[in-house]
């Protein structure tokens, strides 16, 4: 069971994903994209991890639509 992310982390991650298409499913890549724009290293890491999770969920959602085009 994982840790629960705060509303700040979720809101920021969703906003950043909508703004930029440079994010991937890999935590390390997302961390580099965020760079020093975050106020702290811990917050940057939490957001990068949640962005990776969002991207994975988006990919899985697309795969399900390809498998079942009627839905």
N, CA, C and O atoms as CSV, one atom per row, in Angstrom:
chain,resi,resn,atom,element,x,y,z
A,1,UNK,N,N,0.844,-1.168,0.000
A,1,UNK,CA,C,0.000,0.000,0.000
A,1,UNK,C,C,0.890,1.232,0.000
A,1,UNK,O,O,1.839,1.321,0.779
A,2,UNK,N,N,0.582,2.180,-0.876
A,2,UNK,CA,C,1.424,3.362,-1.026
A,2,UNK,C,C,1.015,4.502,-0.128
A,2,UNK,O,O,0.037,4.425,0.616
A,3,UNK,N,N,1.781,5.544,-0.219
A,3,UNK,CA,C,1.481,6.743,0.547
A,3,UNK,C,C,0.389,7.540,-0.152
A,3,UNK,O,O,0.243,7.472,-1.373
A,4,UNK,N,N,-0.359,8.279,0.613
A,4,UNK,CA,C,-1.413,9.116,0.074
A,4,UNK,C,C,-0.818,10.461,-0.304
A,4,UNK,O,O,-0.121,11.080,0.501
A,5,UNK,N,N,-1.085,10.920,-1.518
A,5,UNK,CA,C,-0.570,12.203,-1.991
A,5,UNK,C,C,-1.528,13.313,-1.566
A,5,UNK,O,O,-2.745,13.130,-1.546
A,6,UNK,N,N,-0.958,14.462,-1.230
A,6,UNK,CA,C,-1.779,15.593,-0.814
A,6,UNK,C,C,-2.472,16.213,-2.019
A,6,UNK,O,O,-2.106,15.950,-3.165
A,7,UNK,N,N,-3.465,17.030,-1.748
A,7,UNK,CA,C,-4.198,17.707,-2.813
A,7,UNK,C,C,-3.283,18.648,-3.583
A,7,UNK,O,O,-3.453,18.821,-4.790
A,8,UNK,N,N,-2.325,19.253,-2.913
A,8,UNK,CA,C,-1.384,20.151,-3.575
A,8,UNK,C,C,-0.573,19.412,-4.628
A,8,UNK,O,O,-0.400,19.910,-5.740
A,9,UNK,N,N,-0.076,18.229,-4.287
A,9,UNK,CA,C,0.725,17.439,-5.214
A,9,UNK,C,C,-0.122,17.019,-6.406
A,9,UNK,O,O,0.324,17.129,-7.548
A,10,UNK,N,N,-1.330,16.543,-6.160
A,10,UNK,CA,C,-2.198,16.093,-7.242
A,10,UNK,C,C,-2.594,17.238,-8.159
A,10,UNK,O,O,-2.548,17.102,-9.381
A,11,UNK,N,N,-2.980,18.359,-7.576
A,11,UNK,CA,C,-3.405,19.512,-8.365
A,11,UNK,C,C,-2.251,20.040,-9.226
A,11,UNK,O,O,-2.437,20.340,-10.406
A,12,UNK,N,N,-1.070,20.150,-8.631
A,12,UNK,CA,C,0.095,20.645,-9.364
A,12,UNK,C,C,0.484,19.690,-10.476
A,12,UNK,O,O,0.783,20.127,-11.587
A,13,UNK,N,N,0.484,18.390,-10.195
A,13,UNK,CA,C,0.869,17.398,-11.204
A,13,UNK,C,C,-0.096,17.412,-12.380
A,13,UNK,O,O,0.337,17.360,-13.531
A,14,UNK,N,N,-1.391,17.481,-12.113
A,14,UNK,CA,C,-2.372,17.515,-13.201
A,14,UNK,C,C,-2.200,18.775,-14.046
A,14,UNK,O,O,-2.296,18.718,-15.272
A,15,UNK,N,N,-1.949,19.901,-13.403
A,15,UNK,CA,C,-1.745,21.147,-14.127
A,15,UNK,C,C,-0.508,21.118,-14.991
A,15,UNK,O,O,-0.523,21.600,-16.123
A,16,UNK,N,N,0.568,20.555,-14.462
A,16,UNK,CA,C,1.822,20.480,-15.203
A,16,UNK,C,C,1.682,19.538,-16.398
A,16,UNK,O,O,2.234,19.811,-17.463
A,17,UNK,N,N,0.957,18.446,-16.235
A,17,UNK,CA,C,0.764,17.491,-17.335
A,17,UNK,C,C,-0.044,18.139,-18.454
A,17,UNK,O,O,0.241,17.910,-19.630
A,18,UNK,N,N,-1.048,18.945,-18.105
A,18,UNK,CA,C,-1.848,19.623,-19.127
A,18,UNK,C,C,-1.017,20.646,-19.889
A,18,UNK,O,O,-1.205,20.822,-21.093
A,19,UNK,N,N,-0.107,21.317,-19.207
A,19,UNK,CA,C,0.705,22.355,-19.828
A,19,UNK,C,C,1.756,21.790,-20.775
A,19,UNK,O,O,1.952,22.319,-21.870
A,20,UNK,N,N,2.431,20.725,-20.366
A,20,UNK,CA,C,3.603,20.241,-21.079
A,20,UNK,C,C,3.432,18.795,-21.498
A,20,UNK,O,O,2.899,17.981,-20.744
A,21,UNK,N,N,3.884,18.477,-22.697
A,21,UNK,CA,C,3.848,17.100,-23.197
A,21,UNK,C,C,5.204,16.411,-23.046
A,21,UNK,O,O,5.377,15.298,-23.542
A,22,UNK,N,N,6.151,17.031,-22.385
A,22,UNK,CA,C,7.501,16.479,-22.274
A,22,UNK,C,C,7.629,15.390,-21.214
A,22,UNK,O,O,8.687,14.771,-21.103
A,23,UNK,N,N,6.594,15.145,-20.444
A,23,UNK,CA,C,6.675,14.167,-19.362
A,23,UNK,C,C,6.512,12.751,-19.896
A,23,UNK,O,O,5.857,12.525,-20.913
A,24,UNK,N,N,7.126,11.791,-19.182
A,24,UNK,CA,C,7.059,10.388,-19.564
A,24,UNK,C,C,6.571,9.570,-18.380
A,24,UNK,O,O,6.151,10.115,-17.359
A,25,UNK,N,N,6.632,8.259,-18.531
A,25,UNK,CA,C,6.241,7.357,-17.456
A,25,UNK,C,C,7.391,7.092,-16.495
A,25,UNK,O,O,7.224,6.349,-15.527
A,26,UNK,N,N,8.550,7.682,-16.741
A,26,UNK,CA,C,9.726,7.433,-15.908
A,26,UNK,C,C,9.946,8.580,-14.926
A,26,UNK,O,O,9.977,9.751,-15.305
A,27,UNK,N,N,10.094,8.218,-13.673
A,27,UNK,CA,C,10.286,9.181,-12.601
A,27,UNK,C,C,11.509,10.062,-12.831
A,27,UNK,O,O,11.428,11.281,-12.685
A,28,UNK,N,N,12.636,9.461,-13.189
A,28,UNK,CA,C,13.878,10.219,-13.354
A,28,UNK,C,C,13.773,11.252,-14.471
A,28,UNK,O,O,14.288,12.363,-14.341
A,29,UNK,N,N,13.112,10.895,-15.562
A,29,UNK,CA,C,12.930,11.848,-16.656
A,29,UNK,C,C,12.057,13.017,-16.216
A,29,UNK,O,O,12.352,14.171,-16.530
A,30,UNK,N,N,10.996,12.722,-15.498
A,30,UNK,CA,C,10.091,13.770,-15.017
A,30,UNK,C,C,10.791,14.686,-14.024
A,30,UNK,O,O,10.554,15.894,-14.002
A,31,UNK,N,N,11.647,14.105,-13.212
A,31,UNK,CA,C,12.393,14.895,-12.234
A,31,UNK,C,C,13.297,15.906,-12.940
A,31,UNK,O,O,13.416,17.051,-12.505
A,32,UNK,N,N,13.928,15.478,-14.024
A,32,UNK,CA,C,14.785,16.381,-14.782
A,32,UNK,C,C,13.979,17.475,-15.478
A,32,UNK,O,O,14.433,18.616,-15.572
A,33,UNK,N,N,12.791,17.135,-15.966
A,33,UNK,CA,C,11.944,18.132,-16.631
A,33,UNK,C,C,11.505,19.201,-15.637
A,33,UNK,O,O,11.486,20.387,-15.966
A,34,UNK,N,N,11.155,18.788,-14.430
A,34,UNK,CA,C,10.732,19.757,-13.411
A,34,UNK,C,C,11.897,20.628,-12.965
A,34,UNK,O,O,11.717,21.812,-12.682
A,35,UNK,N,N,13.087,20.048,-12.902
A,35,UNK,CA,C,14.293,20.807,-12.571
A,35,UNK,C,C,14.198,21.525,-11.236
A,35,UNK,O,O,13.733,20.964,-10.244
A,36,UNK,N,N,14.640,22.763,-11.226
A,36,UNK,CA,C,14.653,23.560,-10.002
A,36,UNK,C,C,13.436,24.474,-9.898
A,36,UNK,O,O,13.451,25.426,-9.118
A,37,UNK,N,N,12.395,24.206,-10.659
A,37,UNK,CA,C,11.220,25.072,-10.632
A,37,UNK,C,C,10.346,24.853,-9.399
A,37,UNK,O,O,9.460,25.662,-9.123
A,38,UNK,N,N,10.578,23.787,-8.666
A,38,UNK,CA,C,9.796,23.491,-7.469
A,38,UNK,C,C,10.474,24.096,-6.242
A,38,UNK,O,O,11.693,24.264,-6.227
A,39,UNK,N,N,9.695,24.421,-5.219
A,39,UNK,CA,C,10.274,25.045,-4.032
A,39,UNK,C,C,11.176,24.141,-3.198
A,39,UNK,O,O,12.045,24.631,-2.477
A,40,UNK,N,N,10.976,22.816,-3.288
A,40,UNK,CA,C,11.822,21.916,-2.508
A,40,UNK,C,C,12.053,20.620,-3.281
A,40,UNK,O,O,11.292,20.265,-4.181
A,41,UNK,N,N,13.108,19.935,-2.908
A,41,UNK,CA,C,13.453,18.682,-3.570
A,41,UNK,C,C,12.390,17.623,-3.289
A,41,UNK,O,O,12.025,16.860,-4.184
A,42,UNK,N,N,11.899,17.572,-2.077
A,42,UNK,CA,C,10.903,16.571,-1.703
A,42,UNK,C,C,9.608,16.764,-2.497
A,42,UNK,O,O,9.030,15.797,-2.993
A,43,UNK,N,N,9.161,18.005,-2.612
A,43,UNK,CA,C,7.937,18.292,-3.360
A,43,UNK,C,C,8.125,17.964,-4.842
A,43,UNK,O,O,7.224,17.418,-5.478
A,44,UNK,N,N,9.306,18.300,-5.394
A,44,UNK,CA,C,9.600,17.986,-6.792
A,44,UNK,C,C,9.530,16.486,-7.025
A,44,UNK,O,O,8.962,16.041,-8.022
A,45,UNK,N,N,10.099,15.705,-6.123
A,45,UNK,CA,C,10.090,14.254,-6.271
A,45,UNK,C,C,8.684,13.681,-6.174
A,45,UNK,O,O,8.335,12.762,-6.915
A,46,UNK,N,N,7.879,14.214,-5.270
A,46,UNK,CA,C,6.505,13.736,-5.127
A,46,UNK,C,C,5.692,14.031,-6.383
A,46,UNK,O,O,4.921,13.189,-6.842
A,47,UNK,N,N,5.868,15.231,-6.936
A,47,UNK,CA,C,5.144,15.612,-8.149
A,47,UNK,C,C,5.624,14.786,-9.334
A,47,UNK,O,O,4.808,14.342,-10.141
A,48,UNK,N,N,6.928,14.571,-9.456
A,48,UNK,CA,C,7.475,13.775,-10.559
A,48,UNK,C,C,6.931,12.345,-10.499
A,48,UNK,O,O,6.606,11.763,-11.534
A,49,UNK,N,N,6.832,11.787,-9.311
A,49,UNK,CA,C,6.293,10.438,-9.163
A,49,UNK,C,C,4.829,10.363,-9.521
A,49,UNK,O,O,4.390,9.401,-10.151
A,50,UNK,N,N,4.066,11.369,-9.124
A,50,UNK,CA,C,2.635,11.361,-9.430
A,50,UNK,C,C,2.400,11.595,-10.914
A,50,UNK,O,O,1.463,11.035,-11.483
A,51,UNK,N,N,3.235,12.415,-11.553
A,51,UNK,CA,C,3.134,12.626,-12.995
A,51,UNK,C,C,3.391,11.309,-13.728
A,51,UNK,O,O,2.698,10.995,-14.696
A,52,UNK,N,N,4.370,10.545,-13.279
A,52,UNK,CA,C,4.654,9.244,-13.883
A,52,UNK,C,C,3.437,8.329,-13.765
A,52,UNK,O,O,3.107,7.601,-14.701
A,53,UNK,N,N,2.791,8.369,-12.642
A,53,UNK,CA,C,1.602,7.547,-12.437
A,53,UNK,C,C,0.469,7.981,-13.357
A,53,UNK,O,O,-0.230,7.139,-13.921
A,54,UNK,N,N,0.282,9.293,-13.513
A,54,UNK,CA,C,-0.755,9.813,-14.399
A,54,UNK,C,C,-0.499,9.357,-15.833
A,54,UNK,O,O,-1.422,8.926,-16.523
A,55,UNK,N,N,0.751,9.452,-16.279
A,55,UNK,CA,C,1.093,9.052,-17.639
A,55,UNK,C,C,0.853,7.558,-17.858
A,55,UNK,O,O,0.386,7.154,-18.923
A,56,UNK,N,N,1.174,6.734,-16.849
A,56,UNK,CA,C,0.920,5.289,-16.951
A,56,UNK,C,C,-0.578,5.028,-17.070
A,56,UNK,O,O,-1.001,4.205,-17.882
A,57,UNK,N,N,-1.379,5.718,-16.272
A,57,UNK,CA,C,-2.830,5.526,-16.317
A,57,UNK,C,C,-3.386,5.945,-17.674
A,57,UNK,O,O,-4.281,5.285,-18.204
A,58,UNK,N,N,-2.865,7.041,-18.247
A,58,UNK,CA,C,-3.313,7.481,-19.562
A,58,UNK,C,C,-2.982,6.446,-20.628
A,58,UNK,O,O,-3.806,6.177,-21.502
A,59,UNK,N,N,-1.782,5.858,-20.567
A,59,UNK,CA,C,-1.387,4.848,-21.539
A,59,UNK,C,C,-2.285,3.621,-21.436
A,59,UNK,O,O,-2.729,3.080,-22.449
A,60,UNK,N,N,-2.548,3.189,-20.208
A,60,UNK,CA,C,-3.387,2.007,-20.015
A,60,UNK,C,C,-4.810,2.264,-20.499
A,60,UNK,O,O,-5.456,1.367,-21.041
A,61,UNK,N,N,-5.291,3.472,-20.306
A,61,UNK,CA,C,-6.629,3.825,-20.760
A,61,UNK,C,C,-6.703,3.773,-22.283
A,61,UNK,O,O,-7.694,3.303,-22.841
A,62,UNK,N,N,-5.651,4.258,-22.965
A,62,UNK,CA,C,-5.611,4.203,-24.429
A,62,UNK,C,C,-5.544,2.769,-24.910
A,62,UNK,O,O,-6.187,2.422,-25.901
A,63,UNK,N,N,-4.771,1.915,-24.221
A,63,UNK,CA,C,-4.659,0.512,-24.621
A,63,UNK,C,C,-5.991,-0.202,-24.493
A,63,UNK,O,O,-6.329,-1.039,-25.330
A,64,UNK,N,N,-6.741,0.115,-23.469
A,64,UNK,CA,C,-8.049,-0.514,-23.279
A,64,UNK,C,C,-8.985,-0.092,-24.410
A,64,UNK,O,O,-9.750,-0.914,-24.915
A,65,UNK,N,N,-8.935,1.173,-24.812
A,65,UNK,CA,C,-9.786,1.627,-25.915
A,65,UNK,C,C,-9.416,0.950,-27.228
A,65,UNK,O,O,-10.292,0.668,-28.045
A,66,UNK,N,N,-8.139,0.689,-27.437
A,66,UNK,CA,C,-7.712,0.010,-28.663
A,66,UNK,C,C,-8.186,-1.421,-28.668
A,66,UNK,O,O,-8.584,-1.935,-29.714
A,67,UNK,N,N,-8.153,-2.074,-27.534
A,67,UNK,CA,C,-8.588,-3.468,-27.430
A,67,UNK,C,C,-10.097,-3.573,-27.597
A,67,UNK,O,O,-10.583,-4.463,-28.295
A,68,UNK,N,N,-10.844,-2.669,-26.962
A,68,UNK,CA,C,-12.299,-2.683,-27.012
A,68,UNK,C,C,-12.790,-1.388,-27.674
A,68,UNK,O,O,-13.192,-0.468,-26.962
A,69,UNK,N,N,-12.772,-1.288,-28.981
A,69,UNK,CA,C,-13.174,-0.032,-29.628
A,69,UNK,C,C,-14.660,0.290,-29.503
A,69,UNK,O,O,-15.059,1.426,-29.757
A,70,UNK,N,N,-15.481,-0.669,-29.122
A,70,UNK,CA,C,-16.917,-0.424,-29.002
A,70,UNK,C,C,-17.273,0.344,-27.740
A,70,UNK,O,O,-18.355,0.926,-27.666
A,71,UNK,N,N,-16.418,0.361,-26.773
A,71,UNK,CA,C,-16.723,1.037,-25.499
A,71,UNK,C,C,-16.313,2.475,-25.521
A,71,UNK,O,O,-16.497,3.185,-24.533
